[in-house]
Amino acid sequence: QVQLVESGGGLVQAGGSLRLSCAAFGRTRDNYAMGWFRRAPGKDREFTAGITWTIGTTRYADSVRGRFTISRDNAKNTVYLQLNSLKPEDTAVYYCATCVGLGYGCNNWGQGTQVTVSS
């Protein structure tokens, strides 16, 4: 019933920026939070950032704190991930998800959007 449509990925040079969007269709706010995760080639999925729908409490992975910013537009049922100061190690497929908490209990996932950071 809930669909997540992601966009905004692309190829950028190290130090550059991207903004990822995740548009949610359905009763997304039945869940407590939204999250962004990423999976690099040959590696497990890892939590990147999360935000609650209510007051916008956020949580970040240590690897991205200070560089990435998660936000949401409740009226548009959309969450964003602003990626700044990108590093080659940020290269991954980025997924958004509906979650019961900040980075856990995620039960719906988007299709993923590729972020590639060149040296």
Stockholm file with secondary structure:
# STOCKHOLM 1.0

chainA/1-119         QVQLVESGGGLVQAGGSLRLSCAAFGRTRDNYAMGWFRRAPGKDREFTAGITWTIGTTRYADSVRGRFTISRDNAKNTVYLQLNSLKPEDTAVYYCATCVGLGYGCNNWGQGTQVTVSS
#=GR chainA/1-119 SS CCEEEEECCEEEETTCCEEEEEEEESSGGGSSEEEEEEECTTSCCEEEEEEESSSCCEEECTTTBTTEEEEEEGGGTEEEEEECSCCGGGCEEEEEEEESSSSSSEEEECCCEEEEEEC
#=GC SS_cons         CCEEEEECCEEEETTCCEEEEEEEESSGGGSSEEEEEEECTTSCCEEEEEEESSSCCEEECTTTBTTEEEEEEGGGTEEEEEECSCCGGGCEEEEEEEESSSSSSEEEECCCEEEEEEC
//
